[in-house]
């Protein structure tokens, strides 16, 4: 069949946001696995979320040539059943993707905010998100009894109230979005950073508010489809907003982790990034550097190993060594209290900005 205007619009918008979501996930994975070589469990959770988001796009894409955006009276029974089957699958994939993206964000919070109080709060919210995701996916799977009633419209089957199910799910979804956005804000406010840097960090984490806005806007399309007498035509906006929501959520989850990658591309940002990591390493890892000349700075540990760059070992100088001229000897004591290491002045993603939070939260 010929795809109408609504179907074409849905195809273009969903393809665009699917491409953007995939791009940002790829950039995040490159940053974590290649640039800083410090992947975490949250990255694997986000990869799983991306698979479900991609499945959402595919199932909605299959609906388009089967009549999504077209009036039901123009479709045959086979098209309607294929459309409803893929609508059923897309709802499951949508719920799973959103829940896993939120879980990945919270796991990232646990990595960078290390205070015991924050960890307890974070674990509590993680438990809520896991329970919420399991519940929404389960309800989406068993929305009808038998399950096939959803797409066969068998009169002997029973289905739960779509209006109650979709709006309760959307309400909890928006509420958890707000909690996740607000969770790191008090911590960031207490960081010992310049105001501009604080506002920048808060802005990066607050980008999740865009997902919340999309969820609220999507409520209107859900209301229309729940009361519609022509669902194949009216479901096009709801399907479009669903794809936008899951992919913008992926983008927001990836943005805070891209700083090391941007540092590689933008030299000015690289200096700022390494400076921050160096300062953090001095404070949080307990490295003490002192000298007779009053030098205090960030000195790579490998420079202490021997003659390098025209410098000699400390034992090359002494009363029993013959030497000409005047030599300045710098004695450096290094104390490491923790096992973690800062590699090349960079730390995992935004970690270097939050190392001090354990003492101030």
N, C-alpha and C positions, 0 to 999 in steps of 0.2 A: 504494500500500500504506500501511497505518497505521504511523506511526513509533513504535517502542517506546521504553521508558524510557532505554536507553543512547543512542539516537539523539537524543532530546530533550536529554539532558544534554550531549552533545557539541555540539549546536547552540547551546545557551545559553552554555556556557563559551567556545567559539570566537568567538561573536559579541561577547561582553563584552571579551575580550582584543584582538580586532581593532579594536573601537571605541577602547579605551585606547591602543593603538599608534598608530592614526591621529590621535587627539587630540594626543599628544605630538609626533608628527612635524609636525603643523600648527603647534603652538606654537613648535617649533624654527624652522620656516621663517619664521613671522611675526617672530620675534626677529631672525633673520639678515638677512632681506630688507627688513623694514620698520623695526624698532626701531633697529638699529645700522647697517643698510645695508652689511653687510660679508659677503656670502655667499662661500663657498669651494667648491673642487671636492668636498670631503667632503660638502657638502650635496646636491650632485647625485648622488653615489654613494648617499647615504642614501635619496634619493627613489626611485632605482632599486631599492634593497633593499625599500622599502615596497611597490612594485608587485609584486615577487615574493612578499612576505609576504601581500599581499591575494590574489594568485593562489592561494597555498597555502590560504587560508581558503575561497575560492570552490570549488576542486576538492574539498576535504573536504566542503563544504556540498552539492555534487552527489552525493557518496557516500551521504549520509544517507538521502534518499528512495529510493536504490537498494539499501538493505539494510545500511548500516554500523551495527553494533550488533545485527544480527539474525542468527539461525542460518542457515547456508548452505542447509540442506534446505528452508527456507521461500521461497527465491528461485528465480526462473527464470533461464535461461541469459543472456538479454538484460540482466537486472539485474546479474548477476555480472560480465559483461564490461564494462558501463558503470562499475561500482564499481572494477574493477581498472584500467581505463584512467585514471580520475581519480586512483586511488592512485599509478599510475606518474607522472602529471604532478605530483602534489603533492610527491613525493619530490624531483623536479628543482627545483621552485620553492623548497622548503624549504632545500636545499643552497645554492642561489644566494643566497637572502636572508640566511642566516647569514653566509656568506663576505663579502658586500658590507657588511653591518653592521660586521663586524670591521675591514674595510678602511677604512670611514669613521671609526671610532674612532681607528685608527692615524694616519690623515691629520690628524685633529684634534690628536693628540699632537704631530705635526710642526709644527703651526702655533704651539703655545704653549710647547713645550720646544725651545729653539733651540741648545743646546750642540752642538758638532760630534760629541762622543762619543755623545750620545743620538740624534742624527740618523742616525748609522751603524747603531746598534742597531735603531732604528725602521725604517730601510729594509730591514734584514735580515729583520725579522719581517714586513714588508709583502710581501716576495718570497715568504716561506713561505706566507702567507695566500693570495696570488694563486695559487701553485702548488697549494695544498690545495683551493681553491675550484674551479679548472679540473679537477682530478683527480676530485673528488667529483661534480661535475655531469656530467663525461664518463662516469664509471662508472654514474651513475644513468640516463643516456640509453641506453647500450649494455649494460645489465644482461642483456639477452637477445638472442640471435641466431636468427632475425630479431627485431627490436624488438617486433613485434606478439605474439610468444609470451608476453609478460608478461600480456596480458589475454585472449588467445584460448586459452592453455594448449595450444598445438599440440604434440603429442607429438614431432614431428620437430625442434622447436627446442631450443635449449640456453640455460640461464640460469646465472649465477654463483651461488655459495653465498650466500644472503641473510644467514645468521648471520655469516659472515666479513666480508662487505661492510658491513653495518650497524654491527657492533661495532667494526671498525677505524675507520670513519668517526666513530663516537661518541667513541672513545678519543682520536683526534687533535683532535676538536672540543673536548673537555674540556681537553686539554693546552694548546691555543692560548688558550682562555679564561683559564686560570691565568696564562699568560705575559703576556697583555694587561692583566690586573688588576695584576700585580706590576710591570710596566714603569715606571709613573710614581711609584711609592711612594718610592724612594730620592731622587728629585728633590724631591718635596714635603717630605720630611723635612728637607732642607737649606735650604728656603726661609726667609727671614727674616720669619716671621709668628708671631703669637701661637699658643700651643699649641692653643687652642680652634679657631682658624681652620684650623690644619694638620689637626687631627683631622676637622673638617668636610669639608675637601677630600678627605682620604683616604677618608672615608666615601662621598662622592659617587662617586669613581672605583671604590671597592670594591663598589659596587652591582652591578657585573658579576658578582660572586660569586653573585647570585641566579640568573642564567642558568646558571652552572656547576652549581648545586644542581639546577635543573630538568633539566639534561642528564643528571645522575647518576640522578635519580629515573626519568627516561624509559628508562633502560637496562633496568629491570625489565619495562616494557611491551614493549620490543623483544625481550627474551628470550622472553616469552610468545608473541608473534606469530610469531617465527622457528620455534618448535616446535609451533605450533598446528595442530590438525586441523580447526578451525572458524574460519578467518581473518576472515571477515566479522564474526563476533561479537567476536573477541578484539582486532581492530585499533582499536576505538573509543578505548581509553585512549591508545594510541600516537599516534593522530591528534590527540587533544585536547592532549597534551603537546607535540606538534610546533608547533601554533599558539601555545600559551602561550610556548614557547621563543623563536620568532622575534619575537613582539611584545614580550616583556619585554626582549629584546636591543635592539630599537628604542627602547624607553623609556629604557634605561640609556645608550644612545648620545646621547639628546636631553637628559637631565637636566643635564649640566655646561654646556650652552649657554644655559640659560634664565635665568641670573642677571640680565642686563639687562632682561628682560621682567618679572621679579619686582620689580626696582628701580622699574619704572614703576608697579606696583600697590601696593607697600609702601614708603611714604616713608622709613621708618627704614632699610630695606635700601638704598634709593637713595642716602642720604647716605653710608652705609658704602661702597657701590660706588664712588661718585665720589671719595671720599676716598682709596680705594686707588688708583684710576686716577691721581689727581693726584700722589700720592707716587711712583707708578711713573714717571710722566712726568718728574718732577724728576730721578730717578736715571738712567733709561734713555735719555732723549732729550737729556740734557746741557743742560737749560735752567738758566741761572744768573740768579738774581734778587737784587739787592743794593740797599741804599739807605743814605742817611746816617742814617736813623732805626733802622737795624738790622732793617728789615722783611724777612721771608722767608716767602713763601707762594705759593699757586697762583693766578696772575693770568692771566686769559684774554688772549690776544694781541690780540683785537679792541679791548680797552680802551686800547691804546696809539695808536690811530689818530687821535685828536683829542678835541675837547670832547665829553664824554659823562658823564651823570649829575652835572652840576655841576662837573666837573673841566676844566681848561684844558690846552692843549698846553704842553710844556716851553718852547718858544720864546716863549710869551707873557710870560715873565718874563725880566728881564735888566737890566743897568745902564742901557740906553737906553730902557727901558719905564717909563712912569709908572704908579704903583700906590699905593694907600693901604693902610696896615696892614701886618701881618706875613704873609708867605706861606711855607708849607713846601713845598719842592720835593723830590720823590722822583725820583731818577734810576735807571732800570732798564735793565740790560744783558741782552739776550736772545741766547743762543747756541744754535743748533739743529744737532746733529751728524748727525741721521738724517732721512730724507725722510718717515717715517710721521708721522701726526698723530693727536692725541687729540681726538675731536669731542665737544663738550659734556661733557667729563670722563669719557666712557665709552669703553671699548675693546671689541673684539670678544669677546663671551662671557666666558670665563674668562681671556682673554689678559692682562688687567691684573694678575692675581695671579702670573703666571709670567715677567714680563719680565726679572727678575733672574736667572733660572735659567742663562742662558748664562755667567754668571761664577762659578757655584758648583757646576756639575755636572762 
